[in-house]
Every structure is written in structure tokens, then in C-alpha cells.
Amino acid sequence: MNSERFRGTGVALVTPFTKSGALDEPTFRKLVERQIDGGVDYLVPCGTTGENPTLSFEEHLRVIELTIEVSNGRVPVLAGAGSNATGKAIEFSLEAIDLGADGLLTITPYYNKPSQDGLRRHFGAQAEAVEKKKSGVPLIVYNVPGRTGCNLAAATVLGLSRDLPNVIGVKEASANLDQIQEILRLRDDGFLVISGDDAWTLPIIALGADGVISVAANEIPRLMSSMVRSALEGDWKRAREIHFRILPLMTGNFIESNPAPAKAVLSMLGELPSEAVRSPLAPISDESRRRLREIIEECGLPGEEKP
């Protein structure tokens, strides 16, 4: 199964809302177009950054549909299809396939805290249902223990990659370098290791990783894409220059719960008419807003077209 389509820079798309809290479709279309123009390699709607826990089932599918519609085959769409209920994750997956998604991103079940055997069974059931629905649709599993309360161990990742041919990669956001290195050391050829932490992207590409699914790409698609592309092509000087320029933003996006800071920055850059997030997330504090304005200036933004 070809995994090259999901190598490079993927963007974990924010979901814009109007001030009244409704899905802002015109703004979302513009944001997706901006990502494609900015050189990202693929689009990832309805992940954590897209506030998927607060989307209704219908909204979730609509966001995926809009992403596919705007992309129109120009770049692949890796649709968020995760849930803490296996049946619901399967339902999201099958619906996303019907909409035309090129692949699926599926998170470790949150809150339930399953064992490694439970994780194997969860992803196994999802992968088997996807393969039965449409052969050849790839899945990337997402490990983010800080959000979910459970860790997908290296041995489990490697087992999934060998037992389930349509599981083609892992998005790793554990901040556990030993674990990430173990996966990189023992993975089979073609199995993707993708950074789930923007600030870790360059270091783990240096170890052999394949790219990032990025929050910061929402704000700076050209710079993120250029950094990742430079690293994958071995231009380490260029990659380091960009990395250190944008490092304050990559870390600043997590000054409060993601995606509230990223939406605030997008609003400051004139890309979002409203930085509204859905409850239980809240608008960022005045202090965080002040710091983000400093970061924008420190990183030389806007002006990303001339990195």
C-alpha cells in the first residue's frame, strides 16, 4: 500500500465557527485553499485541532466533505475518524470513505484507558471494517497520551503495522523520544512515523521520520512546508533556519489548550473573522494574547511568503 502520499506536511485543520457558534463554511473553504496554495502535502480535517469532540455527527461529515470538495484531488485528504467507542470510529470511517477521503486518521480511545490488547482490538476492528468497505484505504493511528490518558506502546504500533496491511503509519505525539526511536529502529520499510508535535518535527526527521501533521501549518503553511521539505531533502541548514525562526510559534500554540491559541493567531493575521472555540474550550486570556502578539512579531509574521 502506497504511503508516500502522506509523507511531508499535513495540516491539522482548525474548524472555524461564527460568533454565534455555527460552522463557518465560507471561511473554512478559504482556509483550505490557503493551505493548498501554501504547499502542504495533505489535509487533515476533524482531528483534535478541528475540535472534533464538539462537532455533531453531521458537522463532522460536512467538514470532511468540504475539505474534499475544495481540494478537488489536488492534495490528499486524511479524514479524522477517531472515537473512544469502536463502533463510532468505524461509522466515521465508513462515512468518510463514502465521501471520498483518501485515508483515515484514528486516535487512541480517550477516557476509557484501554489496555494494549484493547487498543489492538480497537484498531484491528476499525482496520478490518475499512478494508471490507473499500480495499486499499490507509489508516494512520494517532498516539497522544496527554490528551487521551493512554499510550500506544512501540510494540503495539509495530504489531499493528505487521498484522494490518492498511495501517500505514503512526502520528506520534507522546513526547517520548525513546519510544519514537524504537518505532523508527524496528519499523518495516514504508511504515510512516509522523510527528504530532510541531517543535519535535525537525529532530525526529533527523532520526528518519517522515513529516508532520501540524497545528502551526494553519498559520504558516509555507514555512512549515518549506522546513519539512528541506529536512526530507537533506538541506539541514535551511531546515534549521526555519525551525528556529518559527519555534516560538510552534510552542506558543500550546500556551493554552489547542486550538484556541492557533485560532487567536489566525485572527490576528486576518485569516479568521472569529476566533470562536466551542465549550468547554474558552477564549485565551489577555496575558496569552499579549504573548502571542509578541510571538507574531518575533517570528516576522506576516510575511511567510519570503521565508
N, C-alpha and C positions, 0 to 999 in steps of 0.2 A: 504494500500500500504506500503510495507516494506521500511522504511527509514534507517535502520541500516547500509546499505551498504555505506552510505555517512556520517557516524559518524566517527570521528577521524581526521586524517591528509590527506587533499587533497593538491596537489601541483598545483599551477597556473603556468603551464609550460611556460618557455621562448621559443620563436621561433628563433633558430639560423639561421643567414644568413652568406653567404660567404662575403669576402671583396668586391666583385662586387655587392652584394645586393641580390643574389639569395637564395632561400630556401636551407639550408644545411641539406639534408636528412640523410646522414650518422651520422653526429654529433647529430642530433635530436634523432635518434634511440639509440645512446649511452646514451644520457641524460635520456631518458625514462627508459632504462634498469637500469641505476644508481638509479633512483627514486624507482623502484620496489625492487632492492637489498637493498636500504636504509630503507625499511619498511613503505613507505607511504601506506595509505589505499585506495586511489583512485587518478586518474589522471584527470587534468582539462586543456585540450588544448583550444587554441583560445579564451582566455579571454583578459583582458586589458594587463596583463603581457606578453601575447603572441603576442602583437601588432596587434590584430585583425583588427583595423581600416585601417591598411596599407596593409593587405593581400587581394589579389584578391579573388573572389568567389571560383575559382578553387584551389588556395593555401589554403584557409580556409578549404575546404573539404579534401584536401590532408593531412593536418596536423592532422585532426581528424582521417582519415583513417590510417595514420602511427601509431598514438597512439594506436588505437585498434589492429592493426596488431602486434605491439611489445608486448603489454600487453597480447594478446592471452588468454584472460579470467582470467589471474592471479589476476588482480585487476580491479575494475570497471572504466569506462571512463565516466566522466561527461563533455559532449561536450559544448563548448561555442556556444550559439545560440541566441545572443542578437543583436539588431539593434535599431536605432531610427525610423525605419519605420516598422510598424507592419507586413506588407506583407513580408518584407525581413526577419524578425525574424522567421516568420512561414516557409518561404522557407528554411532557415538554419536548422530549427528544423526537417523538414520532410526529408531533405537530410541526416542529421546526423543519424536519425533513420534507414534509408536505409543502412547506412554504418555499423550499429551495435552498436551505442552508448547506454550505459546503462541508461543514464539520460542526462538532459539538464540544463545548467546554462544560465539564461537570465537576462540581465541588464535593469535597468530603462532607458527609451529612453533619450539619451543625446541631448543637444542643444534645442530640441523642448520645454522643460519645461512644460510638460503636468500637468493638474490638477490631484487630487487624483481620480476623476472619469475617466479621460483619462487613468491613469495608470491601473485602474481596467478593463477598456475595452481592453487595450492593452494586458495585461497578460491573461485576460479571452479568448480573441480570439486565442492567441497562445496555451493556455492550451487545449481549445476545439479542435483545429486543430490537436494537438498531439494525443489526446485521440481518435479522429476519425481515425487517421492514424494507431495507434497501442495502444491498451488499455494497461495501466499499466506502461507506460514510465513516470518517475517522472521528475518534473521541480523544480529547486531551483531558486528563484528570488534573484537578487543582488542589494543591495542598497548602492551606493557610491556617495553621493551628491557632494563631492569635485571634482569628475570627470564629473558628468552628469549635474549638475545645478538644480537637483530636488531631493526631499527627498520622500522616500516611508514611509508614516506615519505608526505608530504602528497599528492603527485601520484598515488601508488598508491591511497591512500584515495579520492581524488576519482574516479579511473578506475574503481575497483570500484563506487562508488555509481552511476555512469552506465552501466556495462556490465551490471550485475547488479541488476535491479529489486528483488530480495528482500534485498539488502544495504542496510539502512535506517539504519545508524549506526556510529559508532566509539566505543569506550571508550578514551580517551586517557590513558595513564599514562607518557608519555615524559618528563615534566618539561621539555619543550622548548616554551617559550611561543611562539617564532617559528613552529614547526611547527603548533601548535594554532591560532594566529591565521590561518595560511594556509588551513587547512581551513575555519575559520569564515568567512573572507572569500570563498572561492570555492565553497562548497558550494551545491547546489541546495536549493530550498525543501523542507522535510520531512525532510532528512537530519539525523539526530541527532548531536550531539557531546556525549559524556557523560564527565564527569570520572572518572578511575580513581584519583585521589589526593584523599582527603577534604579535605586542607588547601588544595587548589587549587580546590575546588568554587565557592566564592563568587567569587573573582576571574574565573574563566572564564565563569561565568554572566553576570557583568557585561559580558563581551565577546559574549554571545549564546548560550552553551552551554545545554544542555537539562536538566542534572541531574547525578546521580552514581550510580555503583554503589559502595556504601560498605561499608567494613570497620566503621567506628565505629557504624553503624546497628545492628549486632549488640548493642552495649552500650546505645546511647541512641537507639532508633528514633524516639521522639517529638521529641527535639531536632534530630536530623538532618533529619527530615521537615519540621519547622517552619522550619528555616533555609532549606532548598531552596525550600519553598513560598513563604516570604516574599520570597526573591530573585526567583523567577519572576513573582511578582505585583507586583514593584517596590517592596516595603517594605524598602528598603535599611537603614534604621535598625534595624529588628527583626532583619534577617538578620545585620548586623554584630555586634549584641549577642550573638547566639547563637554566631556564628563565633568571636569572641574568647573567649567563655566556654569553649568546648569545644576550642579549638585545642591545648591541651596534650595532650588525649586523642588527637586526630586524628594528631598527630605521635608521641606516645608509643606508639601501636600498632605502630610500626616501630622501636622501641628495640632489638628483636631480630627475627629472621625471622618475618614474618606466617605463620600466625595465633597463634603461641604467646603474645604479649602480650595479644591480644584474649581468648583463652581464659582467661588468668590473671585479667584484669579481670572477665570474666563470672563466674568462680568467686568472686572477692571480693565481687561484687554479689549472690551467692546464686542465680545463674541456671544455673550448671553444677555438677553434683556432682563432676565430674572435669575438670581442665584438660589431660588427656592429649592429646599430639600423637603422630603416628606418625613413627618413624625414617625418614629421617635428621634430622628436627627433634628438638629436645631441650627439656626444661623450661627456663624462663627462669632466669637467675642470681638470686642473692639480692639483688644490687645493683639489678637491673632490677625485681625485685618491690617493693623498697623505694620506688623511684621511681614505680612505678605506683600504689602506695598514696597517695603524695603527690599524684599527679595526680587521683585519685578525689576526694580532699578539696578540692583546688584548684578542680575543676570543679563542686563542690557535688553530688556523686552519693553515694547515690541521691537521688531527688527530681526526676527528669526530668519527672514529670507536671506540674510547675509551672515551666516554663522562663521 
